[in-house]
Amino acid sequence: MEKMNEKDNPSQDDPIDLKIPKGLMERVEAYCQSVGIAPHEFIIDAVSEKLASIHKERRRKPRL
């Protein structure tokens, strides 16, 4: 029987690779440096906020 390694069973905290255009990433890094946060924290917060706003928008639409 084959043993599973860590890559076969990723945990929730495993990072994923994202392809962010260089110009956009430079803007993110400049902003993060000016406010004193890490770029990955900014990106996680931005994605979380976007998902929350999408959920709120869907809840406003009448259900059939």
N, C-alpha and C positions, 0 to 999 in steps of 0.2 A: 504494500500500500504506500502511495506517495504522500510525503509530509507536505503540508501547506507552509509556505514561508510568509513573511510579513507582507510582501507585495501582493500575494493572492488574497489577503484579507485585510484591506486597508481600514484603519480606524477613522473615526470622525475628525480627528485632529491632523490627519495627513494633509499636507499642502497639495494644491493642484497648480499646474502651470497655466498661466494665462498669457496670451499674446496681446500686449497693450502697445499701441503705436508709440514710437519713441518720443514724438512731440508731446503727446498726452502725458506720458510717464514723466517727462521732464517738468511739465506744469504741476503734476501731482507732487513730485519731489520738492520743487521750489515752494509750493504752498505748505507742505508738511514741515519743511525746514523753518519757515517763517512762524509757524504756530507751535513748533516743538513736539510733533508727533511722528511716529514711524509711518512710512507710506503704506505698509500692509494694514495698519490699523485704520487709516483713512479709507482704503479700498473696501475693507470688510464693513465698515460703517456705511459707506455709500451704497453698497449692494444691499445691505440689510434695510436701509431706509427706502430704497427703491422698491424692494419686495413688499414692504409694509404699505407703501402708497398704492401699489397695484392692488393689494388685498382690499384696502379701503375703497378704491374706485369701483371694484367689482361688487362690493357690498351695497353701493349706492344704486346700482342698476336694479330695476324691478325683476323679481323672479317670476317665471311663468308657472 
